[in-house]
Structures are given as C-alpha cells and as structure tokens.
Amino acid sequence: MTGTGAAADDLRALATRFPRAGRLEAILLRPARGIPMQSIERVRAIGGRGLEGDRAAARSPVPGAGSKRQVTLLQAEHLPAIANLCGRECGLDAALLRRNLVVAGINLVATRTLFADRPLVLRIGKEVVLELTGPCDPCSRMEAALGPGGYNAMRGHGGMTARVLAGGVLVRGDAVRVEPRSAPG
C-alpha cells in the first residue's frame, strides 16, 4: 500500500489526464434576454468578454479577468439524460437549455481545476482558451422550457460556466482539449 503522500501525488496526476479530445457539437448565442437561442456554425470569442453577438459579451466589462460567466457550456452526453428525466422520448434540442457551447467526448466537470497548483484550461480549436469557473445551475425558466419538473431534471446536468482567457474563432466541429494552464505572461 502506498503512503498518503504518494496517493495524493497520484490523484494530482490523474486529475490532469483525459483519454482523448472532445468535440464542439454546437454553438448557440443568446442575443438578448428571453428570445430563442441562435444556432451558428462559427463565432469569435472575445478575451475577457464572451462570444461576439451573445448578451454576456455585450455587458460592461468587469475589471481584471472579467465575469466568471462569459460563456456557458453543456455536456452533449447529458442531453439524453435530461430528456429522459423530463419524460421526453424524442430527445431534446440543446437550444432549450440556453447554454452557449455543447461539447461531446470530454467530461466537462472534470476539466475544472481540482488542484490550485495544477490549473487546467480548455483549448477549443487552435486559438480559444477557456477557464472553467463553476457549475451552471439551471434557472426557473427550465420549467417553462422543459415542462413540469424541468428544473429538477437539469440539476446536476446544467453544465459549466467559463471565462475567455484567449480569444479567437470557434467553429462547430473544433477539437476540445484539456491542457495545463500556462503562467500568465
């Protein structure tokens, strides 16, 4: 049996390993409060702001690194689970859930930094770097979007929030990789 220090070192290493890259399945924008999401093929991520054309990027900038909720992400693999929990047999349109990016093939919750001395980021495509900042809990609007119980169906499946560390162009189909965060420069 290994000592406590060795087990902690093993966990630190395990928390940075992912079996493969994920894929950006959808890009959705919320141009204004209360209107339907717009599905697009490509968008520019603006460092410290969010996605061009999304209402989060239009807000007044927050000093420093910016808001922790510049971009919202949803795990594609959670869509069937949410649909099932809502009693929908025909699946679920991700636009109803009001998240910006739908990512498949990578566990988004696991991409949030677990150890402060080993920070992780998501690189989407060649340019865009996101720092996951926390869970994106559902709001009461999910009852209207998904029907009675929609709020509770999404609990634990609401996705993650992120800030844009490096901007650039995102294209549907881009690879999503987890990388160690480099020191600011």
C-alpha atoms as one frame of an Amber mdcrd trajectory, in Angstrom:
protein
   0.000   0.000   0.000   1.282   3.467  -0.836   1.666   6.265   1.698  -0.638
   9.259   1.885   1.804  11.496   0.019   2.106   9.061  -2.902  -1.680   8.677
  -3.131  -2.101  12.467  -3.233   0.553  12.746  -5.947  -1.232  10.032  -7.938
  -4.568  11.868  -7.625  -2.917  15.120  -8.738  -1.593  13.394 -11.845  -4.870
  11.584 -12.533  -6.823  14.862 -12.369  -4.863  16.161 -15.382  -5.278  13.109
 -17.672  -8.017  12.760 -20.260  -8.345   9.821 -22.652  -8.959  11.913 -25.775
 -10.009  15.270 -27.130 -13.661  16.234 -27.208 -15.603  17.935 -29.987 -17.553
  21.191 -30.191 -21.007  19.952 -31.247 -22.959  23.219 -31.229 -22.552  26.976
 -30.845 -25.574  28.872 -29.558 -25.964  32.589 -28.869 -28.353  34.495 -26.599
 -28.527  37.894 -28.317 -30.964  39.255 -25.729 -32.838  38.138 -22.650 -35.907
  35.994 -23.268 -35.514  35.381 -27.007 -34.744  31.995 -28.590 -31.155  30.883
 -28.918 -29.492  31.184 -32.322 -27.524  28.195 -33.603 -24.487  29.215 -35.649
 -21.522  27.492 -37.291 -18.767  29.854 -36.123 -18.236  32.719 -33.713 -15.457
  34.913 -32.387 -14.623  34.507 -28.705 -13.528  37.813 -27.194 -10.932  37.595
 -24.431 -12.326  38.689 -21.071 -15.832  39.216 -22.537 -17.513  36.160 -24.103
 -18.872  35.292 -27.544 -19.464  38.005 -30.126 -23.211  38.510 -30.543 -24.085
  36.967 -27.175 -25.619  39.127 -24.478 -22.884  38.152 -21.974 -20.221  39.765
 -24.202 -22.315  42.929 -24.543 -22.277  43.601 -20.776 -19.971  46.235 -19.345
 -16.534  44.719 -18.778 -15.627  43.626 -15.266 -12.177  44.841 -14.153  -9.468
  42.167 -14.020 -10.166  38.806 -15.639 -13.826  39.623 -16.215 -17.019  37.860
 -15.255 -16.901  34.190 -14.326 -19.924  33.603 -16.589 -18.746  34.815 -20.009
 -19.525  31.505 -21.722 -21.730  28.585 -20.700 -21.008  25.003 -21.710 -23.167
  21.884 -21.735 -22.139  18.240 -21.864 -23.690  16.705 -25.036 -23.919  13.333
 -23.302 -26.269  14.888 -20.718 -28.938  15.756 -23.298 -30.458  12.243 -23.394
 -30.365  12.057 -19.578 -32.213  15.371 -19.223 -34.732  14.328 -21.904 -35.313
  11.036 -20.108 -35.764  12.743 -16.744 -38.328  15.092 -18.354 -40.205  12.168
 -19.923 -39.325  13.212 -23.480 -38.928  10.195 -25.709 -37.917  12.138 -28.817
 -34.803  13.775 -27.416 -34.072  17.360 -26.559 -32.927  20.405 -28.516 -29.868
  21.873 -26.753 -31.104  25.401 -27.570 -33.890  24.961 -24.991 -31.262  24.733
 -22.238 -29.746  28.147 -23.102 -26.056  27.207 -22.982 -23.539  28.617 -25.489
 -21.359  25.638 -26.308 -22.279  21.956 -26.453 -19.240  19.708 -26.030 -19.093
  15.932 -26.597 -16.472  13.348 -25.726 -14.923  15.007 -22.703 -16.177  15.245
 -19.113 -16.657  18.986 -18.579 -16.940  18.717 -14.792 -13.538  17.009 -14.693
 -11.952  19.825 -16.708 -12.440  22.303 -13.877  -9.195  22.664 -11.953  -9.112
  20.337  -8.954  -5.721  21.394  -7.549  -4.627  25.056  -7.465  -1.025  24.180
  -8.324  -2.148  22.277 -11.452  -4.609  24.605 -13.196  -6.337  23.336 -16.325
  -7.887  25.103 -19.299  -9.927  24.080 -22.330  -8.431  24.813 -25.732 -11.089
  24.840 -28.431  -9.729  24.818 -31.942  -6.360  26.476 -32.379  -6.872  29.805
 -30.624  -9.571  29.875 -27.966  -8.696  29.132 -24.341 -11.375  28.925 -21.635
 -11.011  28.655 -17.881 -13.921  26.794 -16.312 -15.162  28.751 -13.316 -18.016
  26.717 -11.864 -21.276  24.897 -12.383 -24.023  26.454 -14.485 -27.051  25.672
 -12.362 -30.473  25.662 -14.028 -32.861  28.548 -13.538 -36.612  28.565 -13.024
 -37.096  29.142 -16.781 -36.397  25.438 -17.282 -39.915  24.675 -16.030 -41.364
  26.590 -18.981 -38.806  25.218 -21.458 -38.957  21.569 -20.402 -42.291  21.263
 -18.630 -43.120  20.458 -15.001 -40.037  19.086 -13.261 -37.661  20.568 -15.867
 -35.717  22.467 -13.223 -35.024  19.305 -11.219 -34.298  17.287 -14.369 -31.441
  19.675 -15.129 -29.973  19.787 -11.643 -26.545  18.181 -11.842 -26.676  18.361
 -15.652 -26.709  22.138 -16.152 -23.170  22.401 -17.473 -20.346  24.753 -16.585
 -19.504  28.441 -16.754 -16.230  29.786 -18.112 -14.254  32.897 -18.849 -12.365
  33.533 -22.093  -8.624  33.693 -21.436  -7.627  33.830 -25.120  -9.996  34.823
 -27.894 -10.241  33.664 -31.471 -12.606  31.885 -33.819 -14.656  28.870 -32.758
 -16.074  26.571 -35.427 -18.599  23.787 -34.905 -16.619  20.533 -35.045 -13.465
  22.012 -33.449 -11.450  19.749 -31.165 -11.731  20.470 -27.440  -8.594  19.648
 -25.464  -7.695  19.907 -21.804  -4.304  21.485 -21.184  -2.302  22.714 -18.216
  -2.726  26.461 -17.813   0.470  28.281 -18.641   1.712  31.012 -16.320   0.479
  34.494 -17.244   2.905  36.223 -19.278
